[in-house]
Amino acid sequence: MHPRLLFILLPALFGIARLAAQNTAPAATAPQQQAAVPEPIQGAWYTAGAGQSMRTEREYLDVGMTVQGNWNALRQTRNEMLATRSGQLLPEDREQLRLRADDLARMAPNSFEAHMARYYAEFPATAAMEALSAAYQVAPDRTELAGPMLGAALRNGDKAGVDQWATRLAAPGMVTNPLLDYATDLLASVDRNAVIFTNGDLDTYPALVRVHAGRVRPDVLIIDRRSLNDAAYRQRCWKDAGAKGQAPADDPRFASQLAVATDRPVYLAASMERGWLDALSPQLYCTGLAFRVGPAPADHMRALEQRWKALHKTTEAGPLSRNYLMPGSLLLQHYRAAGDEGRTAAMEHELRQLAKRIGALDRLYQAGVLTH
């Protein structure tokens, strides 16, 4: 199979879902702060047919039409929407969340739950940021705030806030260890002084924790694609990347134009939404858990091989674990094309075992990566 066809086919088969079956339970937080529905970064992912399931929405509502029951039901609904929509929310999904947010506003106006419900329903619009600020004023110690407040600080260019909320998320139980391992691998997939576009809670927040709380790869500039709807954030990212002039619009051209407007290498995380990957695919080459924007150097497969050997390849990072299959599959095709039977056999075995553990073996056969 031609590498370009493999590049196009694998994302289509594996998807860019942010939520999947929980493989390990997240560590407990303090009882007074423990949320009934965990955040995605705490392992709240779900895949139908995986043999495990979270409490149903009906179970939350059956305890009575309480504020907490409705709040938990909204979060459960949102998690499952993200799971079935490859990490994206459709207009009808947002409308359903808005209706639930309206219910909470009527039940408990100006409550933390009502404000956060509005945040989830409107994100990433400006109204969501206003609702998040209101929720913080009501209950600044609630654990549900940590991820959204980190994203808001990044969006607002609040470097002290980014450090503060990244440190809070670094506390035990706030982010699952497999996601932190994945974030380490993502950062190891890019060159020095890289600019990398991320696209969701599961790839953005753990990477920010590693960079700003763990001081891993402080040279890397992380851009949350979801916040590029904000013109001030786009211009700030453009300037921070060392590019001159006005930043382009919020679409794939932002990344492609940035790559030629700055001396810093520009990457898309492998979890980037399919529309961006499709639009930029002629300009992308795989470097591990990321794709660099620009022409591939002659020795890029050798560099990919070195990075592959150093990756954790965690199988417990929910759907993000499937992103390891892309670089492994490309290396396998490279070894086959070179007639290297030893490395081909070894990579086939490694990919087969990896795919088995994350439930993607059939998809490797469908893509033609594995043939027997």
C-alpha positions, 0 to 999 in steps of 0.5 A: 500500500502506498504511504499516502493512501495509508495516511488517508485511510488510517485516520478514517478507520480509527477516527479522532474520538476523544472518549473511549472505554475506561481501562483503569479507574482514576485515582480518587480525589478528596471526598468533598470535591469528588464529582459524581461524573469524572472529567474526560481527563480523569478517565470518563471515556466510553465506547459502546460494546466495550464491556464496560459502561458508566451509570446511565443518565436515567440513574442520575435522574431517578434520584430525583430532579435535583440540581446535582442529578441534572448536572451529572446527567448533563455531563454524562450526556455530553461525554456520550455525545463526544464519544459517538461524534468523534470528539465533536458536538453537532448543532443538535447536540448543542441544542440539547445541552442548551435545553438542559442548561436552561433547566438548571438555570430555572432550578438554581439560577446563578448556581455553579452547576447552571453556569458550568452547564452554560459553559459546556453548551456554548463552548468555545463561544465567548458566552462560554468564557463568561459562564466559566468566569461566573462559575469560578466566582461561585465556587473557585475550589470545584475540581470541574473547573481545573481543565476549563480554567486552564484552557481559558488562561491559555486563551487569554494569554495569562501565563501565570494562570496557565502555570497555576491551573496546570499545577492544579491539574498535576495533582494526583487523580486529576489526570490519568497517568496514561494520558500524561504518558501520551502527552510525553510521547506527543511532546517527544514527537516534535523538534526543538522550539516546535509549535503544535496544534492540539484539539481536545481535552485529552491531548491539550490539558495533559500536554499543558500539564507536562510543559507548564507543571512538569517543565517537560519541553518548555520550548514547545508552544501549544495552540488549542485549535478550539480557541482559534475562534477568538481573534485575539487568541489567533493573533497572540499565537501568531506573535508567540510563534514569531510570525509577523503581520496579521493572523489568518482565519480559523481554518487549516490555512492558519497552520499552513501559513504559519509554517512559512511565516515562522522559523519554528517547526509547525505540527498538528497533533495526531488527534487533530480533527479530520477536516484539518488533516484532510485539508493539509494532508499533501503538506504533512508527514508523520513524526510520531504522534504528530504531523509536521507541516512542510516537505518531508526530509530524505531521512524522515523515516530514520527519525521516525524509527528512532522516535518510535523506539522511545515512545511509551505506547500506552494502551490505556489512554482511551482512543488516543492510544490508537494514534500509535498505530499510524507511525507503526504502520508507516514504519511497517510499510517502509520495512516492507518496501525496503525488503527488510524481512527481519524488521518487517516481521518484528513490526508486524508482531508489535503492531498486532499485539498493540492493536489487540490490546486497544481493540483495533486489530480488525481495523488494521486488517481492513486498512491492509496494514496487516495481511495475515 
